[in-house]
Amino acid sequence: MFKTFCFLNRLMHRHSGVSKPWSKHRSVARWWSNAAEGAVVPPADCRITAEQAIRLWAHHFTLHGVSEPLLSSQFIISHVLGEKTLECVQRKRLRDTLTDRERETVWELCSRRLTRMPVQYVIEEWDFRDLTLKMRPPVFIPRPETEELVSLVLEDIRLIQGESHRTDLRCLEVGCGSGAISLSLLRSIPQLRVFALDQSQAAVCLTMENASRLGLQDRLDVHLLDVIKDADVILSKCNAVDFLISNPPYLLSQDMKTLQTEILRFEDHIALDGGLDGLSVIRPILALSSKLLTPRGRVYLEVAPCHPPIIQQLIEEMMPGLLYLETRCDLTNRPRFCILQKKGDDDCEKGQREGHA
């Protein structure tokens, strides 16, 4: 506790420009003492700049074991000041004293972060590629790897469009979550329509909300369906699609306990846990794709690094209608993305001829 008081004392002196005894900041000292014990009500008579608040809360997050303490503080306070990142905030604004309302909001949001709530849920929004999406627990928070998955799909689609001059495309997304994947694709491809599904009502509602906010709802059909339990319903509702994309639950159940507190406490475990081998959702997705894809249609999956060879073997041994095309690595050079293709009529004929030879 002594170190905490010394830190705040130095912080206040550094930004006040005048050397003042600690007794002049008793209101802050009282707040800090209470905050260290878990109370985080903002002091009514405390004058503090945004810069001071960032340092104060970063230190407090560190004391409480919150991950990425400085980034957490910067994101939250930048959000309160109306910007996405600290770099976007004018230097003068950082040195200005927070208004009473701003200070109260900072204290409220930072108090949520103290509970280990992810920053994305605290500020209730997050950027994914060129979109700003609303975020709410327990809907799965999209990760940077999924941005790579979308980029990969867009590259392929543009090549295919250039070769075939298609004016319409249809996509199925399994596990839409916040709508990040579907909405990014819709924003980038005006000719695209998406059929998206999720087993979570919260996810379906959030996807629809984000679609409406972005003006993309007319080309998106969202359904509350479980790919494991509702395969027949999906087949009856969804027309043939040119590609299927999914970031399914792929963690092995035994690895769930190793996740950060933020994830375990706030995110939907069903959106993460892929069963004993991590393939409990991936298997029914593959079975569905063989029935819903158009000839030469593709499947794009984000998976665990251990999965690509297993999925390739599964396709070759049990799903003759599909071809395993390739594995792509993420930015950390880990095998992360599987690309499959439904065989065309000439592929099937070639296979039959080889079988008779």
LUMPA-915405 format. One line per 3 residues: for each residue x, y, z of C-alpha. Coordinates in nm, 2 decimals. Layout:
# residues N
X:Y:Z; ...;
END
This chain:
# residues 357
0.00:0.00:0.00; 0.29:0.24:0.08; 0.42:0.20:-0.28;
0.08:0.28:-0.41; 0.06:0.61:-0.22; 0.41:0.71:-0.33;
0.32:0.64:-0.69; 0.01:0.85:-0.68; 0.19:1.13:-0.49;
0.46:1.14:-0.76; 0.20:1.13:-1.04; 0.00:1.43:-0.89;
0.32:1.63:-0.84; 0.44:1.56:-1.19; 0.13:1.69:-1.36;
0.04:1.98:-1.12; 0.37:2.16:-1.19; 0.38:2.26:-0.82;
0.53:2.07:-0.53; 0.25:2.02:-0.28; 0.24:1.80:0.03;
0.03:1.48:0.02; -0.22:1.64:0.26; -0.34:1.86:-0.02;
-0.46:1.55:-0.20; -0.65:1.38:0.08; -0.95:1.32:-0.14;
-0.74:1.12:-0.39; -0.56:0.94:-0.11; -0.89:0.84:0.05;
-1.01:0.72:-0.29; -0.70:0.52:-0.36; -0.71:0.36:-0.01;
-1.07:0.25:-0.08; -1.00:0.14:-0.43; -0.72:-0.09:-0.31;
-0.98:-0.25:-0.09; -1.22:-0.30:-0.39; -1.43:0.02:-0.37;
-1.41:0.22:-0.69; -1.65:0.51:-0.64; -1.49:0.82:-0.80;
-1.40:1.10:-0.55; -1.64:1.40:-0.59; -1.37:1.66:-0.53;
-1.08:1.51:-0.73; -0.93:1.71:-1.02; -0.75:1.47:-1.26;
-0.64:1.50:-1.62; -0.68:1.22:-1.88; -0.31:1.16:-1.87;
-0.31:1.12:-1.50; -0.61:0.89:-1.51; -0.44:0.67:-1.77;
-0.14:0.62:-1.54; -0.34:0.58:-1.23; -0.56:0.31:-1.37;
-0.28:0.13:-1.55; -0.10:0.10:-1.21; -0.42:-0.01:-1.04;
-0.49:-0.27:-1.30; -0.13:-0.40:-1.26; -0.18:-0.43:-0.88;
-0.49:-0.64:-0.94; -0.34:-0.87:-1.20; -0.54:-0.74:-1.50;
-0.38:-0.83:-1.83; -0.24:-0.56:-2.05; -0.29:-0.29:-1.79;
-0.16:0.01:-1.98; -0.34:-0.08:-2.30; -0.66:-0.14:-2.11;
-0.64:0.20:-1.95; -0.56:0.38:-2.27; -0.84:0.21:-2.47;
-1.10:0.29:-2.20; -1.00:0.65:-2.15; -0.96:0.72:-2.52;
-1.32:0.58:-2.57; -1.45:0.82:-2.30; -1.28:1.11:-2.48;
-1.45:1.00:-2.81; -1.16:0.84:-2.99; -1.06:0.48:-3.07;
-0.69:0.50:-2.96; -0.47:0.72:-2.76; -0.29:0.83:-3.07;
-0.61:0.99:-3.20; -0.65:1.21:-2.89; -0.50:1.56:-2.91;
-0.21:1.61:-2.67; -0.38:1.92:-2.52; -0.69:1.71:-2.45;
-0.49:1.46:-2.26; -0.36:1.74:-2.03; -0.70:1.89:-1.97;
-0.89:1.81:-1.65; -1.16:1.56:-1.70; -1.51:1.69:-1.66;
-1.72:1.54:-1.37; -1.91:1.33:-1.62; -1.60:1.21:-1.79;
-1.43:1.12:-1.46; -1.74:0.93:-1.35; -1.75:0.73:-1.68;
-1.38:0.65:-1.66; -1.43:0.52:-1.30; -1.73:0.32:-1.40;
-1.57:0.15:-1.71; -1.24:0.09:-1.54; -1.42:-0.07:-1.25;
-1.57:-0.32:-1.50; -1.23:-0.39:-1.63; -1.12:-0.47:-1.27;
-1.36:-0.76:-1.27; -1.16:-0.89:-1.57; -1.43:-0.80:-1.82;
-1.26:-0.78:-2.16; -1.20:-0.42:-2.29; -1.42:-0.50:-2.59;
-1.72:-0.56:-2.36; -1.63:-0.27:-2.13; -1.65:-0.01:-2.41;
-1.92:-0.22:-2.60; -1.76:-0.20:-2.94; -1.45:-0.31:-3.13;
-1.30:-0.27:-3.48; -1.28:-0.57:-3.71; -1.11:-0.49:-4.04;
-1.29:-0.17:-4.16; -1.60:-0.22:-3.95; -1.68:-0.10:-3.60;
-1.90:-0.36:-3.43; -2.11:-0.36:-3.12; -1.99:-0.61:-2.86;
-2.18:-0.76:-2.57; -2.11:-1.06:-2.34; -2.12:-1.35:-2.38;
-2.09:-1.32:-2.76; -1.75:-1.44:-2.89; -1.50:-1.16:-2.95;
-1.35:-1.18:-3.30; -0.97:-1.23:-3.29; -0.70:-1.10:-3.54;
-0.67:-1.45:-3.69; -1.02:-1.42:-3.81; -0.94:-1.10:-4.00;
-0.68:-1.31:-4.18; -0.94:-1.57:-4.26; -1.16:-1.30:-4.42;
-0.87:-1.16:-4.62; -0.79:-1.51:-4.75; -1.15:-1.56:-4.86;
-1.17:-1.22:-5.03; -0.85:-1.30:-5.23; -1.00:-1.62:-5.36;
-1.34:-1.48:-5.44; -1.19:-1.20:-5.64; -0.99:-1.45:-5.84;
-1.30:-1.66:-5.90; -1.51:-1.36:-6.00; -1.24:-1.25:-6.24;
-1.24:-1.59:-6.41; -1.62:-1.66:-6.41; -1.77:-1.30:-6.43;
-2.03:-1.41:-6.17; -2.28:-1.14:-6.08; -2.42:-1.32:-5.77;
-2.26:-1.52:-5.50; -2.41:-1.70:-5.20; -2.23:-1.79:-4.87;
-2.31:-1.98:-4.56; -2.14:-1.88:-4.23; -2.17:-2.13:-3.94;
-2.13:-1.96:-3.60; -2.18:-1.59:-3.69; -2.12:-1.45:-3.34;
-2.11:-1.07:-3.36; -2.14:-1.09:-3.74; -1.78:-0.99:-3.80;
-1.71:-1.24:-4.09; -2.04:-1.21:-4.27; -2.06:-0.83:-4.25;
-1.70:-0.79:-4.36; -1.77:-1.00:-4.67; -2.09:-0.82:-4.74;
-1.92:-0.49:-4.72; -1.65:-0.59:-4.96; -1.86:-0.79:-5.21;
-2.18:-0.61:-5.33; -2.30:-0.92:-5.52; -2.29:-1.14:-5.22;
-2.58:-1.28:-5.01; -2.51:-1.45:-4.68; -2.70:-1.71:-4.48;
-2.56:-1.70:-4.13; -2.65:-1.92:-3.83; -2.56:-1.95:-3.47;
-2.68:-2.16:-3.18; -2.68:-1.86:-2.95; -2.98:-1.62:-2.94;
-2.75:-1.35:-2.81; -2.52:-1.39:-3.11; -2.81:-1.39:-3.36;
-2.95:-1.07:-3.21; -2.60:-0.90:-3.20; -2.54:-0.99:-3.57;
-2.87:-0.85:-3.67; -2.81:-0.53:-3.47; -2.46:-0.48:-3.63;
-2.60:-0.55:-3.98; -2.87:-0.29:-3.93; -2.62:-0.03:-3.80;
-2.40:-0.09:-4.11; -2.69:-0.10:-4.36; -2.62:-0.46:-4.47;
-2.93:-0.63:-4.34; -3.10:-0.67:-4.68; -2.84:-0.92:-4.80;
-2.81:-1.11:-4.48; -3.03:-1.39:-4.34; -2.96:-1.48:-3.98;
-3.10:-1.79:-3.81; -3.10:-1.94:-3.47; -2.98:-2.29:-3.56;
-2.74:-2.55:-3.43; -2.52:-2.71:-3.70; -2.51:-3.03:-3.49;
-2.88:-3.07:-3.40; -3.05:-2.88:-3.69; -2.88:-3.01:-4.00;
-3.20:-3.11:-4.17; -3.36:-2.77:-4.10; -3.05:-2.59:-4.24;
-3.07:-2.80:-4.56; -3.44:-2.71:-4.60; -3.39:-2.33:-4.54;
-3.05:-2.27:-4.71; -3.02:-2.28:-5.09; -2.70:-2.40:-5.25;
-2.40:-2.18:-5.16; -2.07:-2.10:-5.34; -1.87:-2.11:-5.03;
-1.90:-2.19:-4.66; -1.69:-2.01:-4.40; -1.66:-2.08:-4.03;
-1.45:-2.00:-3.72; -1.60:-2.28:-3.52; -1.53:-2.39:-3.17;
-1.20:-2.57:-3.21; -1.03:-2.58:-2.87; -0.98:-2.92:-2.71;
-1.19:-2.95:-2.40; -0.88:-3.02:-2.19; -0.73:-2.69:-2.29;
-1.03:-2.48:-2.18; -0.90:-2.45:-1.83; -0.58:-2.28:-1.95;
-0.77:-1.98:-2.10; -0.74:-1.63:-1.95; -0.98:-1.53:-1.67;
-1.13:-1.28:-1.91; -1.23:-1.55:-2.15; -1.34:-1.81:-1.90;
-1.55:-1.56:-1.70; -1.72:-1.37:-1.98; -1.72:-1.54:-2.32;
-1.95:-1.81:-2.43; -1.78:-2.15:-2.37; -1.99:-2.31:-2.63;
-1.83:-2.09:-2.89; -1.48:-2.21:-2.78; -1.50:-2.57:-2.67;
-1.47:-2.81:-2.97; -1.50:-3.13:-2.76; -1.24:-3.39:-2.68;
-1.05:-3.36:-3.01; -1.17:-3.01:-3.10; -1.37:-3.14:-3.40;
-1.72:-3.18:-3.25; -1.85:-2.89:-3.46; -1.61:-2.92:-3.75;
-1.73:-3.27:-3.85; -2.10:-3.17:-3.90; -1.98:-2.86:-4.09;
-1.79:-3.08:-4.33; -2.09:-3.31:-4.37; -2.32:-3.01:-4.44;
-2.08:-2.86:-4.69; -2.08:-3.17:-4.91; -2.46:-3.13:-4.95;
-2.49:-2.75:-4.97; -2.20:-2.64:-5.18; -2.23:-2.59:-5.56;
-1.98:-2.79:-5.77; -1.63:-2.65:-5.71; -1.76:-2.46:-5.41;
-1.52:-2.40:-5.13; -1.50:-2.44:-4.75; -1.28:-2.20:-4.54;
-1.22:-2.30:-4.18; -1.02:-2.15:-3.90; -0.88:-2.43:-3.68;
-0.63:-2.53:-3.42; -0.27:-2.58:-3.55; -0.30:-2.96:-3.48;
-0.61:-3.00:-3.69; -0.52:-2.96:-4.06; -0.36:-3.31:-4.11;
-0.65:-3.47:-3.91; -0.91:-3.29:-4.13; -0.72:-3.38:-4.45;
-0.72:-3.75:-4.35; -1.09:-3.73:-4.25; -1.18:-3.59:-4.60;
-0.97:-3.84:-4.79; -1.10:-4.14:-4.60; -1.47:-4.05:-4.53;
-1.59:-3.77:-4.76; -1.52:-3.86:-5.13; -1.72:-3.56:-5.25;
-1.47:-3.32:-5.11; -1.11:-3.23:-5.19; -0.86:-3.10:-4.94;
-0.69:-2.81:-5.13; -0.44:-2.66:-4.89; -0.34:-2.54:-4.54;
-0.26:-2.17:-4.48; -0.06:-2.03:-4.19; -0.15:-1.73:-3.98;
0.08:-1.43:-3.92; 0.26:-1.63:-3.65; 0.33:-1.90:-3.90;
0.11:-2.16:-3.73; -0.12:-2.38:-3.95; -0.45:-2.21:-3.90;
-0.67:-2.22:-4.21; -0.81:-2.52:-4.41; -0.94:-2.48:-4.76;
-1.15:-2.75:-4.91; -1.34:-2.78:-5.23; -1.65:-2.98:-5.35;
-1.56:-3.19:-5.64; -1.71:-3.09:-5.98; -1.87:-3.34:-6.22;
-1.55:-3.39:-6.41; -1.36:-3.45:-6.08; -1.61:-3.73:-6.00;
-1.59:-3.88:-6.35; -1.21:-3.88:-6.32; -1.23:-4.05:-5.99;
-1.46:-4.32:-6.13; -1.23:-4.38:-6.42; -0.93:-4.42:-6.18;
-1.14:-4.65:-5.97; -1.21:-4.88:-6.26; -0.85:-4.88:-6.39;
END
